[in-house]
Amino acid sequence: MQADVVVVGGGPAGCFVGEALAKQGFEVVIVEEHGEVGNPACCAGIVGTGGFRELKIKPRKWVLGKLRRAVFYPPSNRPVEISRGKVEAFVIDRAAFDRELARKAVKAGATLLLRTRCVGLKLGREPVVKLKGARETEVEARLVVGADGPASIVAREVGLLKTARYLKCAQLETVAKVRSDATELYFGSSFAPGFFAWLTPAGDLCRVGLGTSQGNALGKLLSFIKTCPTASTKIQSKKILNIYTGLIPEPLTRKIYADRVMLVGDAAGHVKPLTGGGIYVGLSCAQLAVEVAIDALGSEPTAKKLRAYEQAVMKRFGREFELGIRVRRIFERMTDEDLNSIFELLRKEDVRALVHKNFDFDRHEKLLRALLINAPRLLPLLELKKILKYSRYLLKP
């Protein structure tokens, strides 16, 4: 087989790229290892309303709920609620959302191969993608787009994952007594060291998940739903549906392009550093990838030409990634006692006003910068020893 572009991975970023390039008249093949687009997906499925507006994606039947508030449960188990009284985000049916993007890609002219796995990649003037499905075959392409998740085989074959870092995550669906317009976030080193757990309403079910920098994510999740003083009382059914496990990549810990190769979505590490959400960031960066790919395919998509993709990503999200990673570095080292102190600040009216004014669901840089600018008046509210303990991680490049 021959094609202009082979996209490995039929998730949102992969199908988005496939549709856009097919519309430009390029011959596109999208390879998806599963028998159905959209499954499995270890994802809370939350996307900001502003992000969808920016991407010009109109909410459809795949929207399962609308979130107006977040409730934070620090280790002290004293909840803090944040709300601006308006819809901040949608909870989506990821499988249905992904399938819509896949249908649009096929309608635009892309070929979608299901139950077909990329098992190798031979680089050269014309890269050759080795596939295994109903039969083994090869596709010769001018450009290969890796959209095959955090542990991307495309990235591994090209040597782009040498510095990659991950968090482990697990999620299940069950019946729980939670407010339909609120997501709940739980913090504690005993069940989610370095990250947090969540309860997110999704139609008739509730998505319960967590991320961790240490240990087995699924084991910690099962322990969390049994032992967490608050969450365990809200889960109303012993029946567990749709258990998923996966990895959350850390941005800026991998290269995202090589000669005739580009990475998009989770394969590129394009997620929000503080929450791991990747739908908005992944699709936004995929737009940039398309723009660069169209230009590069006009001649030869060499690494020299594809470097513009990384430059465009850094221009749009570089500060977001860098500042978010620094804050994550601090968060990962915080004790439960220190986390309690941070969340107590959210009970103060001036701090809440600052958050309400600067919060953006899809981009956290504005709020983080506002907190840094106002640090001189906020820091006295914390103990000096706690400030000194973590300040070096914020300043470290």
ABEGO torsion letter per residue (X at the ends): XBBABBBBEABAAAAAAAAAAAAAGBBBBBBBABABBGOBBBBAGBBBAAAAAAAGBBBBAABABBBABBBBBBAAGBBBBBBAGBBABBBBBAAAAAAAAAAAAAAAGBBBBBGBBBAEBBBEABBBBBBBBABBBBBBBABBBBAAEAABAAAAAAGAAAABBBBBBBBBBBBBBBBAABBBBBBEAAABBGBBBBBBBBEABBBBBBBBABEBAAAAAAAAAAABAAAAAABABABBBGBBBBBBBBBGABBABBBGBBBBEAAAGBBBAAAGBAAAAAAAAAAAAAAAAAAAAABBBBAAAAAAAAAAAAAAAAAAAAAAAAAAAAAAABBAAAAAAAAAAAABAAAAAAAAAABBAABAAAAAAAAAAAAAAAAAABBAAAAAAAAAAAABX
